[in-house]
Amino acid sequence: MKLSLNCGVMILAKNSRVGTNGNTYYNLAILQDSEAGTISCSKEVFESVDPMKPYGLQFSYNDQYKSLSVSGVLLSNEKESVSNSDLKTPDKK
């Protein structure tokens, strides 16, 4: 089962790295209220955000893999609650 939620955060930094298997992994350092941390995201999300700016993000939890990641970026930078219809979801290729 996959669960999703929308949340406003500040993007602090972006990081990408190449794993030993040759795959590239993308992470965002985020701040929400007084809590900070890093979270994985897709290449499309990574390329569509800039550091030190607020964004509304869609987060997805996959209980099969016990993983939480960023799955979409809101069209606006509002930190208010939003509906799924407001989301800009990266095109899958």
N, C-alpha and C positions, 0 to 999 in steps of 0.2 A: 504494500500500500504506500502511496505517496501523499504526503500532506504538504500544503503550501500556506504561506502567510506573507503579508506585506508589512514592511517596516521602514521607517525613516532612519537613516544613519549618515554619518560623516565619513567619507572615504579619506583615510589618512595617508595611505601609500599603496602601491601596487608592486607585486613581485612575481616573476616567472622563473622557472628553473627547468632544466632538462634532467629527467631521471636516468637511472642506469639502464633502463629499458629503451631509451631513446624518445620517450614521450615527453611533451612539454606540459608542465603543470602551472596553473595560474592561481594566485592568491590575492586577496584584498585585505589590508589592515583597516578595520572599521571601528568607529566610536559611536555608541548609543548611550545617551545620557552620560554617566560617569564610568561606563564599562567599555573596555577596548579589547579587541582580539583579532585573530585572522580567520579567514574563511575561504574555502575554495570556490572557484567560479569557472565558467567556460571562457574560451578565447574571445567570443563575441561580447560577453559582458565586460571582460578585462579591457577590451579596446574601446568600449563605449563610455567609460567613466574616467574622470580626472581626479588626481589627489587634491585634498583640502577643499572639497566641495560637498555639499549635502545632496543626497539622492534618496529617493524612495526605491527600495529593492524588493523583489519577490524572492523569498527563500523557499526551498523545497527540502523536505525530509524524506528519505527513502528508508523505510524500515527493514527492507531486505538486506541492505548494506550498512544500516545504522549510520547513515551519513547525512549531513546538512550542508547545503551549498546554495549559492546565489544562482537563480535560474532566470531572472529577468530584471530589467531596469525600467523605472517609471518614466513616462514622457516628461513629467514636470519634476522639479527639484523640491516640491512641497514635502514636508515631513509629517503631514497629516495622514490619517488613515485613508486608504484608497480601495477601489474595487478592482477586480481582475480586468475589467474592461478598459482601465486606464493604463494597463501594462504594455510596454513595448517588448515583445519577445523576439530574441534573435532568430533569424531564419536558419533553418537546418539545411545543410548542403549535402 
